[in-house]
Amino acid sequence: MIKQIPVTNDEIYELSAFAFQFKPTPEEIEKKKKEKEKQSEIVWGWMEGEDLAAKVHLLPLEMRIHGKVVKTGGITNVATWPEHRRKGAVRELLTHAISEMKKQGYLISYLAPFSVPFYRKFGWEMTINEMKFTIPMEYVPKFKEAAGCVRRMKQGDEAKVKEVYQAYTEQYTGMLVRDEHWWEYKVFEKEGFTTAISYDPEGHADGYMRYKVKENKMDIDEWITVTPNSKKRLLQFIANHDSMAKEVHMTLPDDDVLPLFMDEPRAKQEQKPYFMTRIVDVEAFLGVYPFRASADKEETYTIKVEDAAFEENSGLYRLHLRKESHHVEKIEDASTQEITASLTVQQLAMILLGKHTLEQLYEQGLLVGHFERIKHLDAFLPKKRHPYLADFF
């Protein structure tokens, strides 16, 4: 039986501690409870009698998809006690979560997978990668000529950091819209990190980094740059720590141009799959999706979507694309010639998040359709922003 469990219930923390192999102190648990209450986190549990057998958490979030703010469900802390595994409890919980998210108006869902094949079965797909850099300090370039300065954050500078982050999110798709709770608990209270802010010659903040130096390593938890000169200033700031650190660790978008700024770019670069996305409500998401403006005439395309884990999403969707707007309707029937492309809900997530294009998937034999029509439809999809997420949950 599925039951909603209060976030103050100690059982959910006991299961998390066992499943993810950590031992929180009573003080850490109390802090977590307050944090989850403030964020209105929801926990669903699979009950065996009066005992909690498995659970899944839902974080109410918003993501910026090609500039459009979209209500997003963050799935996290999925766990089962060993004696209750392989009984279908997580399957039931995830299906329940998808259904409840749709009822509550969530359009997409994010999660960090412990197993990509496992979550793929439930409709999630890899959409966001990250690039991990390990850079010897001697490889870090020096830009002494860069005008402006870098200063460590002082009390009252929080608004500047938030403004820079907001500007940075415009460069990517899939970024979190951080509310005050997130800034407080997930960013500024993160233990051991210092924030350094980049300022242009006029005194405007245009970048920042959150970092700590320990045991000859500089770990950069967040690197946010809006202008080329902000990169140069922060690189110079890193280089100024050469007496304290021998190497630098940082994680960036997998399309970041940092190597272009380095005289010796052959630092270790490791691309890793990071987050998966699921479309919770196909019709509603297509309805608000920011398709690019069409030509003066109206264009109409029909796509066939298969969602094996949540059949409510399966079906035919007709897209009416106009110069200033678009309209989506779910239809009952269409001829083979009318269908531009047939694809899974996982493939649709990749396409709409900007991970791949329809044409790329068609050329690899991963979907079927009419090639010329597919190319035309691709032209209406946003191309400017690359998918990235600077946060974790």
C-alpha positions in Angstrom: 0.0 0.0 0.0 1.2 3.5 -0.9 1.0 6.2 1.8 2.2 9.8 2.1 4.6 10.0 5.0 5.4 13.2 7.0 8.9 14.5 6.4 9.3 14.5 10.2 9.0 10.7 10.4 12.2 9.2 11.6 11.8 6.0 9.5 12.5 7.8 6.2 15.9 9.0 7.6 16.7 5.5 8.9 16.1 4.1 5.4 18.1 6.8 3.7 21.0 6.3 6.1 21.1 2.6 5.4 20.5 2.8 1.6 23.1 5.6 1.0 25.6 4.4 3.6 25.9 7.4 5.9 25.3 8.1 9.6 23.7 11.4 10.2 23.9 12.9 13.7 20.6 13.8 15.5 21.3 17.4 14.8 21.8 16.8 11.1 18.5 14.9 11.0 16.6 17.7 12.7 18.1 20.2 10.3 17.0 18.0 7.4 13.5 17.8 8.7 13.2 21.6 8.9 14.7 22.0 5.4 12.3 19.5 3.9 9.3 21.1 5.6 10.3 24.5 4.3 10.6 23.1 0.8 7.2 21.3 1.0 8.9 18.1 0.1 6.6 15.1 -0.4 7.5 11.5 0.7 5.5 8.5 -0.5 6.1 5.2 1.2 5.3 1.6 0.3 4.0 0.0 3.5 4.2 -3.6 4.5 1.7 -3.6 7.3 2.8 -0.8 9.6 6.4 -0.9 8.4 8.0 1.3 5.8 9.4 -1.0 3.0 10.4 1.6 0.3 10.1 5.3 -0.4 10.4 8.0 -3.0 10.7 11.8 -2.4 9.3 14.5 -4.6 10.9 18.0 -4.6 8.7 20.8 -6.0 11.0 22.7 -8.3 11.1 25.0 -11.4 13.5 24.7 -14.3 14.2 27.1 -17.1 13.7 25.3 -20.4 14.9 27.4 -23.3 14.0 30.5 -21.3 10.5 29.2 -20.2 10.0 28.5 -16.5 8.5 25.0 -16.2 7.0 23.3 -13.0 9.4 20.3 -12.4 9.3 17.4 -10.0 12.6 16.4 -8.6 12.7 12.7 -7.7 15.2 11.8 -5.1 16.0 9.4 -2.1 14.5 6.4 -3.8 15.3 3.5 -1.4 14.1 0.0 -0.3 15.0 -2.2 2.6 16.8 -5.3 1.4 14.1 -7.7 2.6 11.5 -5.9 0.5 13.5 -5.6 -2.8 12.4 -7.1 -6.1 8.8 -7.1 -5.0 7.8 -4.3 -7.3 7.5 -1.6 -4.6 9.7 1.0 -6.4 7.8 0.3 -9.6 4.5 1.1 -7.9 6.0 4.2 -6.2 7.4 5.6 -9.4 4.2 5.0 -11.3 2.3 6.7 -8.4 4.7 9.6 -8.4 4.2 10.2 -12.2 0.5 10.1 -11.8 0.4 12.4 -8.9 2.8 14.9 -10.5 0.6 15.1 -13.6 -2.5 15.7 -11.3 -0.6 18.5 -9.6 0.5 20.2 -12.8 4.1 19.2 -13.0 5.2 19.0 -16.7 8.6 17.4 -16.4 10.7 15.5 -13.8 14.4 15.3 -13.1 16.5 12.7 -11.2 20.1 11.7 -10.7 20.1 8.0 -11.5 21.8 5.2 -9.6 21.1 3.1 -12.8 20.3 4.6 -16.2 18.7 1.4 -17.6 16.5 1.1 -14.5 15.0 4.6 -14.7 14.8 4.4 -18.5 12.1 1.7 -18.0 10.0 4.3 -16.3 10.3 7.0 -19.0 13.3 9.0 -17.8 16.2 9.7 -20.2 19.7 11.1 -20.0 19.6 14.7 -21.1 22.3 16.5 -19.1 26.0 15.7 -19.0 28.8 17.5 -17.1 32.6 17.8 -17.6 34.9 17.2 -14.7 38.3 19.0 -15.0 41.4 18.1 -13.0 43.9 20.9 -13.8 47.5 21.1 -12.6 48.0 24.5 -11.1 50.9 25.2 -13.5 48.3 24.8 -16.4 46.1 27.5 -15.0 46.6 30.6 -17.2 47.3 34.0 -15.8 45.4 37.1 -17.0 47.1 40.0 -15.2 45.9 42.4 -17.9 42.2 41.7 -17.3 40.6 44.9 -16.1 38.4 44.7 -13.1 38.9 42.7 -9.9 37.9 39.7 -7.9 36.8 40.1 -4.2 35.6 37.6 -1.7 31.9 37.9 -0.9 30.9 39.9 2.1 27.7 40.1 4.0 25.2 41.9 1.8 26.7 40.6 -1.5 24.3 37.7 -1.8 22.0 39.7 -4.2 25.0 40.2 -6.6 25.6 36.4 -6.6 22.0 35.7 -7.3 21.9 38.2 -10.2 25.0 36.6 -11.8 23.4 33.2 -11.5 20.2 34.4 -13.1 22.2 35.8 -16.1 24.1 32.6 -16.4 20.9 30.5 -16.6 20.0 32.4 -19.8 23.0 30.7 -21.5 21.7 27.2 -20.9 18.5 25.2 -20.8 17.5 23.0 -17.9 18.8 25.2 -15.1 17.2 25.4 -11.8 15.2 28.5 -10.8 16.6 28.8 -7.3 14.3 30.1 -4.6 15.3 31.7 -1.4 15.2 28.4 0.4 17.5 26.8 -2.1 20.0 29.6 -1.9 20.0 29.5 1.9 20.3 25.7 2.4 21.9 24.4 -0.8 24.4 27.2 -1.6 25.3 29.7 1.1 25.2 27.3 4.0 27.3 24.6 2.2 30.1 24.0 4.7 33.7 25.1 4.0 33.2 27.0 0.8 34.1 30.6 0.1 32.6 32.7 -2.6 34.8 35.0 -4.8 33.0 37.5 -7.1 34.3 38.9 -10.4 33.6 42.6 -11.0 34.1 44.5 -14.3 35.9 47.9 -14.4 32.5 49.6 -13.7 32.0 47.5 -10.6 29.3 45.3 -12.0 29.4 41.6 -10.9 29.7 39.3 -13.9 30.9 36.0 -12.4 31.6 34.1 -9.2 33.2 30.9 -8.0 32.6 28.9 -4.7 35.7 27.1 -3.6 37.8 25.6 -0.8 41.5 24.8 -0.6 42.5 21.7 1.4 45.5 19.3 1.2 47.0 21.0 -1.8 43.8 20.9 -3.8 41.4 23.6 -4.8 37.9 22.3 -5.2 35.5 24.6 -7.1 32.0 23.7 -6.2 30.4 26.3 -8.5 31.9 28.3 -11.4 29.5 30.8 -12.9 30.8 33.2 -15.6 28.7 35.5 -17.8 31.5 37.2 -19.8 34.9 36.2 -21.3 36.6 38.7 -19.0 34.9 37.1 -15.9 36.6 33.8 -16.9 39.9 35.6 -17.1 39.6 37.3 -13.8 38.6 34.1 -12.0 41.4 32.1 -13.7 43.9 34.7 -12.4 42.3 34.5 -9.0 42.8 30.7 -9.1 46.4 31.1 -10.2 47.1 33.3 -7.2 46.6 30.2 -5.0 49.7 28.5 -6.5 51.5 28.5 -3.2 48.5 26.7 -1.6 47.3 24.2 -4.2 48.9 21.9 -6.7 45.8 21.1 -8.7 42.3 22.4 -9.4 39.1 20.4 -9.5 36.0 21.9 -11.1 32.8 20.7 -12.9 31.5 22.6 -15.9 28.9 22.1 -18.7 30.1 19.6 -21.2 30.3 22.3 -23.9 32.2 24.8 -21.8 35.0 26.6 -23.7 37.4 26.8 -20.7 40.2 25.0 -22.7 40.2 27.8 -25.2 41.5 30.1 -22.4 44.4 27.7 -21.5 47.8 27.8 -23.1 48.1 24.1 -22.2 44.6 22.6 -22.6 45.6 18.9 -22.0 44.3 18.8 -18.5 42.2 15.8 -17.5 38.7 16.2 -18.8 36.1 13.6 -18.0 32.6 13.8 -19.4 29.9 12.2 -17.3 26.2 11.6 -17.7 24.6 13.6 -14.9 20.8 14.0 -14.8 17.8 12.3 -16.5 14.6 14.0 -17.5 11.0 12.7 -17.9 8.1 14.4 -19.6 5.2 14.0 -17.1 2.5 15.5 -19.2 3.3 15.4 -23.0 0.3 17.5 -24.2 0.7 20.2 -21.5 4.5 20.4 -22.0 4.2 20.7 -25.8 1.6 23.3 -25.2 3.9 25.7 -23.3 7.2 24.7 -25.1 8.9 27.7 -26.7 9.0 26.6 -30.3 10.8 29.1 -32.5 8.7 31.5 -34.6 7.6 30.0 -37.9 7.3 31.6 -41.3 4.2 33.6 -42.1 2.2 30.6 -43.1 1.0 28.0 -40.6 2.8 24.7 -40.4 1.2 21.5 -39.0 3.1 18.4 -37.9 1.9 15.2 -36.2 4.0 13.1 -33.9 3.3 9.7 -32.4 4.5 9.3 -28.9 4.9 6.0 -27.0 5.1 6.1 -23.2 5.2 2.4 -22.0 5.3 3.3 -18.3 2.5 5.8 -18.3 0.0 5.1 -21.1 -1.9 8.4 -20.6 0.9 10.1 -22.5 0.9 7.7 -25.4 -0.9 8.9 -28.6 -0.9 11.3 -31.5 -0.1 15.0 -31.1 -0.8 17.5 -33.8 1.4 20.7 -33.6 0.0 23.8 -35.3 3.0 26.2 -35.5 2.3 29.8 -36.4 4.5 33.0 -36.6 3.7 34.2 -33.1 2.2 31.2 -31.3 1.4 27.5 -31.5 -1.3 25.1 -30.6 -1.2 21.5 -29.6 -4.0 18.9 -29.7 -4.1 15.2 -28.9 -6.0 13.4 -31.7 -7.5 10.0 -32.1 -6.3 9.0 -35.5 -4.0 9.9 -38.4 -2.8 8.3 -41.6 0.8 7.0 -41.9 1.5 9.8 -44.3 0.4 12.5 -41.8 2.8 11.3 -39.0 6.0 13.2 -39.2 7.8 11.1 -36.6 7.1 8.2 -34.3 9.2 8.2 -31.1 9.3 7.3 -27.4 8.7 9.7 -24.5 12.4 9.3 -23.7 13.4 10.4 -27.2 11.0 13.3 -27.0 12.7 14.5 -23.8 16.1 14.4 -25.4 14.8 16.5 -28.3 12.9 19.1 -26.3 15.7 19.5 -23.8 18.1 20.1 -26.7 20.3 17.0 -26.1 19.8 15.7 -29.7 17.7 16.7 -32.7 15.0 14.7 -34.5 17.3 14.5 -37.5 20.2 13.0 -35.5 18.0 10.3 -34.0 16.5 9.5 -37.4 19.9 9.2 -39.0 20.9 6.7 -36.4 17.9 4.6 -37.0 16.4 5.3 -33.5 13.1 6.7 -34.7 11.0 6.5 -37.9 9.3 9.1 -39.9 9.4 11.3 -43.0 12.9 12.7 -43.3 12.1 16.0 -45.0 9.3 16.7 -42.6 11.6 15.8 -39.7 14.1 18.4 -40.9 11.4 21.0 -41.2 10.1 20.3 -37.7 13.7 20.5 -36.3 13.9 24.0 -37.6 11.2 25.1 -35.1 13.1 23.7 -32.1 15.3 26.1 -30.1 19.0 25.6 -30.9 20.8 28.3 -29.0 21.0 26.8 -25.5 22.8 23.6 -24.4 21.3 21.5 -21.6 23.0 21.9 -18.2 22.2 21.7 -14.5 24.6 23.3 -11.9 22.8 21.8 -8.9 22.3 18.4 -7.4 19.5 16.8 -5.4 
